[in-house]
Amino acid sequence: MKKNGVIIIFFAILLCSVIGLLCSVIGHAEAGNLDFALIQPGQPGTEAEARPVMDAFAHYLQKKMGPDVTIQGRYFNQLEPALAFLESSPPAWGIVQLGVYAQHAMRFQMTPMAATRPGGFTKDVWRLMANKDSGSDWQSLRGRILGNMLFEKKAAACLLLELLPDRLPFTFEGTFRPVRSLRSIVKGKITGVVLDRVQYETVQTMPMGKKIKVMHTSRELPTSPVVWFGTVNETMKKLAGVLQGMKGDANAEKLLALLQTDGFGPVDSDLLQFRLSDKKDACFTP
């Protein structure tokens, strides 16, 4: 009888624990927490400087999603703090750099829900730039290559050249000043710089553009995706609709300019093929 009593007490404690955990989960869901993270390694500014934009974005979305929803945003332009945040306090969703998605989509259960439109483009293209007097092919380059998309070196090498970093004749380094780094090419301090589509368009209008040349152009790449972390649900679908409707909303025009995107579009159908597995010593596989 005493033994049975102990068993009953044990299961009662276990049941209370399960119920408590379930209530906690339900309470979190009812709270409608839609916190997000903007993760763009190499972009300018600090989190404090980005706070007004994050707050304005959160306020806009909260009005669209309803009074039962709470939203706060975080900005990360450094890779390690961003990954630590995703590990310890994963948000509901985020806007992540393509390299971050490629490297960590499987680890953090990222499900694409929309796409950014930087410069109004639906696709990105990366270009490896070097001094105009460089050889005729990128394989002849040696030394340091800089770019703000190069913090995730494996992802960057696979996205740009479809090769692993250890098979390249040069090294990749992340930088916060890719356009300014072009001067270092001309001065012979570095070998090259990788520019995205918007950066390249900007450089074409500058005198510096005549002193450098394109050594390699990537295939067309997805822009920075908007992703959902974890299990997909109806809230994600509603949020995706709100984001994709911002382009046609006059009240969102200034906000979109601050976010440096010409609205949000549907998920890029090519995005799923750009995911790396930590277990495979290779680039993307079908």
BALOBA-1460 file (C-alpha; in Angstrom, 3 decimals):
// residues 286
<rec num="1" residu="m" x="0.000" y="0.000" z="0.000"/>
<rec num="2" residu="k" x="2.841" y="2.355" z="0.881"/>
<rec num="3" residu="k" x="4.554" y="1.554" z="-2.408"/>
<rec num="4" residu="n" x="1.368" y="2.315" z="-4.372"/>
<rec num="5" residu="g" x="1.053" y="5.614" z="-2.558"/>
<rec num="6" residu="v" x="4.560" y="6.628" z="-3.623"/>
<rec num="7" residu="i" x="3.772" y="5.744" z="-7.228"/>
<rec num="8" residu="i" x="0.560" y="7.802" z="-7.126"/>
<rec num="9" residu="i" x="2.426" y="10.814" z="-5.702"/>
<rec num="10" residu="f" x="5.138" y="10.462" z="-8.377"/>
<rec num="11" residu="f" x="2.638" y="10.449" z="-11.224"/>
<rec num="12" residu="a" x="0.727" y="13.325" z="-9.646"/>
<rec num="13" residu="i" x="3.920" y="15.408" z="-9.580"/>
<rec num="14" residu="l" x="4.714" y="14.410" z="-13.167"/>
<rec num="15" residu="l" x="1.194" y="15.337" z="-14.306"/>
<rec num="16" residu="c" x="1.436" y="18.730" z="-12.615"/>
<rec num="17" residu="s" x="4.746" y="19.368" z="-14.325"/>
<rec num="18" residu="v" x="3.336" y="18.488" z="-17.757"/>
<rec num="19" residu="i" x="0.236" y="20.617" z="-17.187"/>
<rec num="20" residu="g" x="2.394" y="23.508" z="-16.025"/>
<rec num="21" residu="l" x="4.577" y="23.271" z="-19.122"/>
<rec num="22" residu="l" x="1.507" y="23.038" z="-21.354"/>
<rec num="23" residu="c" x="-0.034" y="26.091" z="-19.735"/>
<rec num="24" residu="s" x="3.206" y="27.956" z="-20.203"/>
<rec num="25" residu="v" x="3.253" y="27.117" z="-23.921"/>
<rec num="26" residu="i" x="-0.427" y="28.011" z="-24.328"/>
<rec num="27" residu="g" x="0.099" y="31.263" z="-22.449"/>
<rec num="28" residu="h" x="2.981" y="32.181" z="-24.768"/>
<rec num="29" residu="a" x="0.853" y="31.409" z="-27.833"/>
<rec num="30" residu="e" x="-2.081" y="33.427" z="-26.492"/>
<rec num="31" residu="a" x="0.250" y="36.338" z="-25.876"/>
<rec num="32" residu="g" x="0.850" y="36.402" z="-29.623"/>
<rec num="33" residu="n" x="4.559" y="37.087" z="-29.360"/>
<rec num="34" residu="l" x="5.910" y="37.978" z="-32.806"/>
<rec num="35" residu="d" x="9.331" y="39.282" z="-31.861"/>
<rec num="36" residu="f" x="11.764" y="39.378" z="-34.752"/>
<rec num="37" residu="a" x="15.460" y="39.765" z="-35.513"/>
<rec num="38" residu="l" x="17.076" y="41.640" z="-38.395"/>
<rec num="39" residu="i" x="20.384" y="39.826" z="-38.984"/>
<rec num="40" residu="q" x="22.642" y="41.479" z="-41.545"/>
<rec num="41" residu="p" x="26.348" y="40.961" z="-40.718"/>
<rec num="42" residu="g" x="28.533" y="43.724" z="-42.117"/>
<rec num="43" residu="q" x="25.808" y="46.346" z="-42.349"/>
<rec num="44" residu="p" x="26.445" y="49.757" z="-40.724"/>
<rec num="45" residu="g" x="25.068" y="51.070" z="-37.446"/>
<rec num="46" residu="t" x="24.609" y="49.762" z="-33.926"/>
<rec num="47" residu="e" x="21.550" y="48.248" z="-32.304"/>
<rec num="48" residu="a" x="20.964" y="51.529" z="-30.470"/>
<rec num="49" residu="e" x="21.084" y="53.461" z="-33.744"/>
<rec num="50" residu="a" x="18.734" y="50.956" z="-35.367"/>
<rec num="51" residu="r" x="16.274" y="50.999" z="-32.450"/>
<rec num="52" residu="p" x="13.960" y="53.728" z="-33.879"/>
<rec num="53" residu="v" x="13.605" y="51.758" z="-37.132"/>
<rec num="54" residu="m" x="12.999" y="48.468" z="-35.296"/>
<rec num="55" residu="d" x="10.375" y="50.144" z="-33.115"/>
<rec num="56" residu="a" x="8.642" y="51.757" z="-36.094"/>
<rec num="57" residu="f" x="8.589" y="48.428" z="-37.955"/>
<rec num="58" residu="a" x="7.205" y="46.630" z="-34.902"/>
<rec num="59" residu="h" x="4.535" y="49.313" z="-34.373"/>
<rec num="60" residu="y" x="3.420" y="49.099" z="-38.008"/>
<rec num="61" residu="l" x="3.133" y="45.315" z="-37.926"/>
<rec num="62" residu="q" x="1.389" y="45.294" z="-34.565"/>
<rec num="63" residu="k" x="-1.365" y="47.540" z="-35.905"/>
<rec num="64" residu="k" x="-1.829" y="45.218" z="-38.872"/>
<rec num="65" residu="m" x="-1.719" y="41.972" z="-36.879"/>
<rec num="66" residu="g" x="-4.125" y="43.067" z="-34.135"/>
<rec num="67" residu="p" x="-4.175" y="44.162" z="-30.472"/>
<rec num="68" residu="d" x="-3.475" y="40.675" z="-29.094"/>
<rec num="69" residu="v" x="-0.046" y="40.620" z="-30.699"/>
<rec num="70" residu="t" x="3.166" y="41.896" z="-29.115"/>
<rec num="71" residu="i" x="6.172" y="42.628" z="-31.324"/>
<rec num="72" residu="q" x="9.691" y="43.784" z="-30.576"/>
<rec num="73" residu="g" x="12.645" y="43.810" z="-32.949"/>
<rec num="74" residu="r" x="16.381" y="43.278" z="-32.529"/>
<rec num="75" residu="y" x="19.122" y="44.351" z="-34.949"/>
<rec num="76" residu="f" x="22.377" y="42.429" z="-35.387"/>
<rec num="77" residu="n" x="25.193" y="43.384" z="-37.748"/>
<rec num="78" residu="q" x="27.712" y="41.060" z="-36.133"/>
<rec num="79" residu="l" x="27.486" y="37.336" z="-36.717"/>
<rec num="80" residu="e" x="28.427" y="35.773" z="-33.370"/>
<rec num="81" residu="p" x="26.025" y="37.793" z="-31.179"/>
<rec num="82" residu="a" x="23.256" y="37.041" z="-33.673"/>
<rec num="83" residu="l" x="23.857" y="33.291" z="-33.540"/>
<rec num="84" residu="a" x="24.068" y="33.368" z="-29.743"/>
<rec num="85" residu="f" x="20.717" y="35.186" z="-29.658"/>
<rec num="86" residu="l" x="19.075" y="32.621" z="-31.943"/>
<rec num="87" residu="e" x="20.429" y="29.863" z="-29.728"/>
<rec num="88" residu="s" x="19.312" y="31.320" z="-26.388"/>
<rec num="89" residu="s" x="16.236" y="33.413" z="-27.224"/>
<rec num="90" residu="p" x="14.900" y="32.448" z="-30.661"/>
<rec num="91" residu="p" x="12.430" y="35.006" z="-32.029"/>
<rec num="92" residu="a" x="9.311" y="34.097" z="-33.973"/>
<rec num="93" residu="w" x="10.718" y="35.315" z="-37.278"/>
<rec num="94" residu="g" x="13.447" y="37.382" z="-38.858"/>
<rec num="95" residu="i" x="15.079" y="38.882" z="-41.915"/>
<rec num="96" residu="v" x="18.444" y="37.235" z="-42.442"/>
<rec num="97" residu="q" x="21.352" y="37.674" z="-44.821"/>
<rec num="98" residu="l" x="21.464" y="35.013" z="-47.529"/>
<rec num="99" residu="g" x="24.734" y="33.574" z="-46.198"/>
<rec num="100" residu="v" x="23.250" y="33.246" z="-42.713"/>
<rec num="101" residu="y" x="20.273" y="31.396" z="-44.167"/>
<rec num="102" residu="a" x="22.478" y="29.126" z="-46.271"/>
<rec num="103" residu="q" x="24.694" y="28.240" z="-43.320"/>
<rec num="104" residu="h" x="22.100" y="27.964" z="-40.539"/>
<rec num="105" residu="a" x="18.655" y="27.276" z="-42.057"/>
<rec num="106" residu="m" x="18.629" y="23.662" z="-40.924"/>
<rec num="107" residu="r" x="20.125" y="24.353" z="-37.494"/>
<rec num="108" residu="f" x="17.525" y="26.962" z="-36.570"/>
<rec num="109" residu="q" x="14.552" y="25.521" z="-38.522"/>
<rec num="110" residu="m" x="14.203" y="28.516" z="-40.826"/>
<rec num="111" residu="t" x="11.161" y="28.409" z="-43.089"/>
<rec num="112" residu="p" x="11.103" y="31.102" z="-45.821"/>
<rec num="113" residu="m" x="7.958" y="33.238" z="-45.700"/>
<rec num="114" residu="a" x="8.789" y="36.245" z="-47.915"/>
<rec num="115" residu="a" x="11.655" y="37.906" z="-49.784"/>
<rec num="116" residu="t" x="13.230" y="41.354" z="-49.569"/>
<rec num="117" residu="r" x="13.497" y="43.634" z="-52.611"/>
<rec num="118" residu="p" x="16.736" y="45.662" z="-52.209"/>
<rec num="119" residu="g" x="16.920" y="48.293" z="-54.927"/>
<rec num="120" residu="g" x="13.686" y="46.877" z="-56.317"/>
<rec num="121" residu="f" x="15.502" y="43.744" z="-57.531"/>
<rec num="122" residu="t" x="13.925" y="40.306" z="-57.190"/>
<rec num="123" residu="k" x="17.317" y="38.596" z="-57.513"/>
<rec num="124" residu="d" x="20.808" y="39.362" z="-56.285"/>
<rec num="125" residu="v" x="24.120" y="38.921" z="-58.119"/>
<rec num="126" residu="w" x="27.546" y="38.937" z="-56.502"/>
<rec num="127" residu="r" x="30.628" y="40.168" z="-58.348"/>
<rec num="128" residu="l" x="34.264" y="39.613" z="-57.469"/>
<rec num="129" residu="m" x="36.104" y="42.861" z="-58.227"/>
<rec num="130" residu="a" x="39.871" y="43.320" z="-58.598"/>
<rec num="131" residu="n" x="42.354" y="45.836" z="-59.957"/>
<rec num="132" residu="k" x="41.849" y="46.493" z="-63.678"/>
<rec num="133" residu="d" x="45.428" y="45.271" z="-64.284"/>
<rec num="134" residu="s" x="44.719" y="41.848" z="-62.768"/>
<rec num="135" residu="g" x="44.839" y="38.673" z="-64.828"/>
<rec num="136" residu="s" x="42.009" y="37.424" z="-66.994"/>
<rec num="137" residu="d" x="40.538" y="34.859" z="-64.579"/>
<rec num="138" residu="w" x="39.762" y="34.772" z="-60.862"/>
<rec num="139" residu="q" x="41.893" y="31.659" z="-60.330"/>
<rec num="140" residu="s" x="45.001" y="33.829" z="-60.784"/>
<rec num="141" residu="l" x="44.141" y="35.975" z="-57.762"/>
<rec num="142" residu="r" x="46.000" y="35.563" z="-54.466"/>
<rec num="143" residu="g" x="45.672" y="37.287" z="-51.107"/>
<rec num="144" residu="r" x="42.690" y="38.798" z="-49.262"/>
<rec num="145" residu="i" x="39.163" y="39.231" z="-50.613"/>
<rec num="146" residu="l" x="36.781" y="41.429" z="-48.600"/>
<rec num="147" residu="g" x="33.004" y="41.774" z="-48.594"/>
<rec num="148" residu="n" x="30.159" y="42.310" z="-46.158"/>
<rec num="149" residu="m" x="28.637" y="38.970" z="-47.191"/>
<rec num="150" residu="l" x="31.840" y="37.052" z="-46.449"/>
<rec num="151" residu="f" x="31.466" y="36.574" z="-42.689"/>
<rec num="152" residu="e" x="29.993" y="33.123" z="-43.335"/>
<rec num="153" residu="k" x="32.958" y="31.912" z="-45.355"/>
<rec num="154" residu="k" x="31.695" y="28.480" z="-46.381"/>
<rec num="155" residu="a" x="28.327" y="29.809" z="-47.476"/>
<rec num="156" residu="a" x="29.959" y="32.730" z="-49.299"/>
<rec num="157" residu="a" x="32.394" y="30.527" z="-51.214"/>
<rec num="158" residu="c" x="29.606" y="28.172" z="-52.262"/>
<rec num="159" residu="l" x="27.259" y="30.988" z="-53.244"/>
<rec num="160" residu="l" x="29.847" y="32.960" z="-55.203"/>
<rec num="161" residu="l" x="32.093" y="30.302" z="-56.719"/>
<rec num="162" residu="e" x="30.362" y="26.985" z="-55.943"/>
<rec num="163" residu="l" x="33.535" y="25.805" z="-54.200"/>
<rec num="164" residu="l" x="34.542" y="25.253" z="-50.582"/>
<rec num="165" residu="p" x="36.809" y="27.918" z="-49.019"/>
<rec num="166" residu="d" x="39.799" y="25.566" z="-48.682"/>
<rec num="167" residu="r" x="39.803" y="25.055" z="-52.444"/>
<rec num="168" residu="l" x="40.223" y="28.742" z="-53.228"/>
<rec num="169" residu="p" x="43.577" y="30.422" z="-53.988"/>
<rec num="170" residu="f" x="42.676" y="33.382" z="-51.735"/>
<rec num="171" residu="t" x="41.030" y="34.039" z="-48.389"/>
<rec num="172" residu="f" x="37.679" y="35.638" z="-47.580"/>
<rec num="173" residu="e" x="37.262" y="38.305" z="-44.898"/>
<rec num="174" residu="g" x="34.092" y="40.013" z="-43.734"/>
<rec num="175" residu="t" x="34.073" y="43.806" z="-43.735"/>
<rec num="176" residu="f" x="31.686" y="46.593" z="-42.765"/>
<rec num="177" residu="r" x="32.970" y="48.871" z="-45.558"/>
<rec num="178" residu="p" x="32.969" y="46.978" z="-48.869"/>
<rec num="179" residu="v" x="32.700" y="50.020" z="-51.157"/>
<rec num="180" residu="r" x="35.379" y="51.943" z="-49.259"/>
<rec num="181" residu="s" x="37.590" y="48.831" z="-49.433"/>
<rec num="182" residu="l" x="37.796" y="49.281" z="-53.208"/>
<rec num="183" residu="r" x="40.398" y="51.982" z="-52.597"/>
<rec num="184" residu="s" x="42.584" y="49.364" z="-50.955"/>
<rec num="185" residu="i" x="42.490" y="47.348" z="-54.180"/>
<rec num="186" residu="v" x="43.897" y="50.262" z="-56.159"/>
<rec num="187" residu="k" x="46.552" y="50.849" z="-53.483"/>
<rec num="188" residu="g" x="47.546" y="47.183" z="-53.577"/>
<rec num="189" residu="k" x="46.653" y="46.548" z="-49.930"/>
<rec num="190" residu="i" x="44.098" y="43.836" z="-50.721"/>
<rec num="191" residu="t" x="43.382" y="41.624" z="-53.719"/>
<rec num="192" residu="g" x="39.684" y="42.110" z="-54.255"/>
<rec num="193" residu="v" x="36.203" y="42.921" z="-52.988"/>
<rec num="194" residu="v" x="32.904" y="41.119" z="-53.468"/>
<rec num="195" residu="l" x="29.943" y="43.414" z="-54.188"/>
<rec num="196" residu="d" x="26.255" y="42.617" z="-54.219"/>
<rec num="197" residu="r" x="23.965" y="43.951" z="-56.915"/>
<rec num="198" residu="v" x="23.087" y="47.252" z="-55.244"/>
<rec num="199" residu="q" x="26.694" y="47.925" z="-54.259"/>
<rec num="200" residu="y" x="27.891" y="47.229" z="-57.788"/>
<rec num="201" residu="e" x="25.300" y="49.576" z="-59.279"/>
<rec num="202" residu="t" x="26.519" y="52.289" z="-56.900"/>
<rec num="203" residu="v" x="30.178" y="51.776" z="-57.799"/>
<rec num="204" residu="q" x="29.389" y="52.056" z="-61.510"/>
<rec num="205" residu="t" x="28.499" y="55.712" z="-60.953"/>
<rec num="206" residu="m" x="31.792" y="56.476" z="-59.168"/>
<rec num="207" residu="p" x="35.230" y="57.332" z="-60.641"/>
<rec num="208" residu="m" x="36.543" y="54.305" z="-58.733"/>
<rec num="209" residu="g" x="34.573" y="52.076" z="-61.079"/>
<rec num="210" residu="k" x="37.069" y="52.762" z="-63.876"/>
<rec num="211" residu="k" x="40.012" y="51.502" z="-61.827"/>
<rec num="212" residu="i" x="38.636" y="48.043" z="-61.109"/>
<rec num="213" residu="k" x="37.065" y="45.250" z="-63.100"/>
<rec num="214" residu="v" x="34.806" y="42.226" z="-62.654"/>
<rec num="215" residu="m" x="36.729" y="38.979" z="-62.284"/>
<rec num="216" residu="h" x="33.742" y="36.726" z="-61.661"/>
<rec num="217" residu="t" x="29.954" y="37.012" z="-61.565"/>
<rec num="218" residu="s" x="27.840" y="34.615" z="-59.540"/>
<rec num="219" residu="r" x="24.693" y="32.972" z="-60.796"/>
<rec num="220" residu="e" x="21.487" y="34.772" z="-59.840"/>
<rec num="221" residu="l" x="20.963" y="34.465" z="-56.097"/>
<rec num="222" residu="p" x="17.965" y="34.974" z="-53.815"/>
<rec num="223" residu="t" x="17.811" y="38.235" z="-51.886"/>
<rec num="224" residu="s" x="17.832" y="38.229" z="-48.077"/>
<rec num="225" residu="p" x="14.863" y="36.072" z="-47.062"/>
<rec num="226" residu="v" x="12.254" y="36.653" z="-44.386"/>
<rec num="227" residu="v" x="12.120" y="33.447" z="-42.351"/>
<rec num="228" residu="w" x="9.963" y="31.851" z="-39.693"/>
<rec num="229" residu="f" x="11.687" y="29.959" z="-36.887"/>
<rec num="230" residu="g" x="10.154" y="26.639" z="-35.917"/>
<rec num="231" residu="t" x="6.749" y="25.150" z="-36.684"/>
<rec num="232" residu="v" x="4.739" y="26.848" z="-39.429"/>
<rec num="233" residu="n" x="1.279" y="28.101" z="-38.444"/>
<rec num="234" residu="e" x="-1.522" y="30.408" z="-39.581"/>
<rec num="235" residu="t" x="0.046" y="33.406" z="-37.838"/>
<rec num="236" residu="m" x="3.081" y="33.065" z="-40.089"/>
<rec num="237" residu="k" x="0.863" y="33.092" z="-43.164"/>
<rec num="238" residu="k" x="-0.976" y="36.202" z="-41.981"/>
<rec num="239" residu="l" x="2.295" y="37.992" z="-41.216"/>
<rec num="240" residu="a" x="3.657" y="37.084" z="-44.652"/>
<rec num="241" residu="g" x="0.565" y="38.658" z="-46.203"/>
<rec num="242" residu="v" x="1.038" y="41.848" z="-44.191"/>
<rec num="243" residu="l" x="4.684" y="42.117" z="-45.245"/>
<rec num="244" residu="q" x="3.892" y="41.547" z="-48.896"/>
<rec num="245" residu="g" x="1.177" y="44.196" z="-48.716"/>
<rec num="246" residu="m" x="3.534" y="46.943" z="-47.511"/>
<rec num="247" residu="k" x="4.574" y="47.916" z="-51.049"/>
<rec num="248" residu="g" x="1.048" y="49.113" z="-51.791"/>
<rec num="249" residu="d" x="0.603" y="50.945" z="-48.490"/>
<rec num="250" residu="a" x="1.451" y="54.656" z="-48.607"/>
<rec num="251" residu="n" x="1.896" y="54.637" z="-44.824"/>
<rec num="252" residu="a" x="4.759" y="52.140" z="-45.189"/>
<rec num="253" residu="e" x="6.739" y="54.037" z="-47.829"/>
<rec num="254" residu="k" x="9.177" y="55.778" z="-45.456"/>
<rec num="255" residu="l" x="9.538" y="52.658" z="-43.330"/>
<rec num="256" residu="l" x="10.488" y="50.542" z="-46.337"/>
<rec num="257" residu="a" x="13.110" y="53.123" z="-47.313"/>
<rec num="258" residu="l" x="14.627" y="52.872" z="-43.829"/>
<rec num="259" residu="l" x="14.607" y="49.074" z="-44.109"/>
<rec num="260" residu="q" x="16.385" y="49.419" z="-47.485"/>
<rec num="261" residu="t" x="13.900" y="47.282" z="-49.369"/>
<rec num="262" residu="d" x="11.380" y="48.153" z="-52.053"/>
<rec num="263" residu="g" x="8.712" y="46.113" z="-50.339"/>
<rec num="264" residu="f" x="8.522" y="42.369" z="-49.725"/>
<rec num="265" residu="g" x="7.698" y="39.717" z="-52.273"/>
<rec num="266" residu="p" x="6.756" y="36.041" z="-52.203"/>
<rec num="267" residu="v" x="9.287" y="33.392" z="-51.261"/>
<rec num="268" residu="d" x="11.993" y="32.858" z="-53.877"/>
<rec num="269" residu="s" x="11.365" y="29.384" z="-55.291"/>
<rec num="270" residu="d" x="15.126" y="28.818" z="-55.647"/>
<rec num="271" residu="l" x="15.889" y="29.479" z="-51.987"/>
<rec num="272" residu="l" x="15.524" y="25.926" z="-50.673"/>
<rec num="273" residu="q" x="18.407" y="24.685" z="-52.808"/>
<rec num="274" residu="f" x="20.792" y="27.090" z="-51.042"/>
<rec num="275" residu="r" x="21.043" y="25.290" z="-47.712"/>
<rec num="276" residu="l" x="24.271" y="23.829" z="-46.365"/>
<rec num="277" residu="s" x="24.499" y="20.804" z="-44.130"/>
<rec num="278" residu="d" x="27.160" y="20.823" z="-41.404"/>
<rec num="279" residu="k" x="27.600" y="17.096" z="-41.954"/>
<rec num="280" residu="k" x="28.568" y="17.378" z="-45.617"/>
<rec num="281" residu="d" x="31.961" y="18.528" z="-46.811"/>
<rec num="282" residu="a" x="30.438" y="19.905" z="-49.981"/>
<rec num="283" residu="c" x="28.432" y="22.802" z="-51.339"/>
<rec num="284" residu="f" x="24.753" y="22.669" z="-52.149"/>
<rec num="285" residu="t" x="23.356" y="19.347" z="-53.307"/>
<rec num="286" residu="p" x="20.004" y="18.683" z="-55.000"/>
